[in-house]
Amino acid sequence: MRFSFALALALSFIAAPDPAQAQLPDGVRQLIAAALDTQDDTKIRTVLGLARSTYPDDAEEIDGLLEKWNDTLALRNAEAEREREARIAEAGVLDLWSGEGEIGGFRASGNSDNVGASAALKLKREGLDWSHRMTLRGDFQRQNGNISRQQFLVSYEPRWEFGEDWFAYGLAQFEHDRLQGFDGRYAVSGGLGYTVVDREGLSLSVKAGPAYRVTDFRGTPSESRLAALAGLDFDWQIFDRLSLSQTANAVTETGGQALLIIDSSSTTLNLLTGLDFKVTDRLRSRLSYQVDYDSSPPPGGVTTDTLTRFTFVYGF
């Protein structure tokens, strides 16, 4: 209520200056007032910019209008931020989650050459200092009555931002992949990350830390090893409806991750590059190409599998 009154007062002051000091034509003033009524920053700056270039002798007055609008905009943004922080602080554990569901088909090559079905679910919760990400993905295919591909991934990653660009992360991940020769591969990690770029349409962050990995091989004893983890999160909005993602282990909206785990026995790298096309505000189509690399495959296996997916993604 207090902010609404302040905003109305500021707008009325901008839209109706003292007539004794008025030099701009009435038509221009009416145009500026109409722009202010929209409270659209882009429109207001465009109109004031055109007025300034058309009436350079009145630049001082127009600059004054722009300065008052900047003050009003700062008040509005500050109020919106306070409301956002209050909403997050009062939210329950099950509130503020967003995500996307993905379903479609794939074609694989490498240890197998076939087509099948793919499904995924991604959830994300943004807090004041903490964020949480969960991913579930599965690929399944039957050929001649036999299972020729069965791959699952579940991961959970919390993050704590303790500086403008720095954050600490944790990661717990489970994988099942019959073709690569293991029933379960568990990995936990924690470390530090840094946000390299963070602006509208483009963001890039990197992370690294120690990891511990346990692998349950098919037909052989399990192995437990210390490892090192390096990761990358990338987000690039190419056009309004087209985006590129470079991803590993999880596909994200207009972005993703690249994750590398190295131990003394084997190195694994799961990269996925995707191209999203926005159909509606919530529905997107996605074409992606995934490469799964394992430096120590089971006997008779190859080090690299590839997977081409075409899926539909629904955001919520």
Helices and strands as residue ranges (DSSP letters): H 2-15, G 19-21, H 26-38, H 41-54, G 56-58, H 59-90, E 97-109, E 114-126, E 130-143, E 146-161, E 166-177, E 182-199, E 202-217, E 223-237, E 242-247, E 251-252, E 255-263, E 267-278, E 283-294, E 304-315
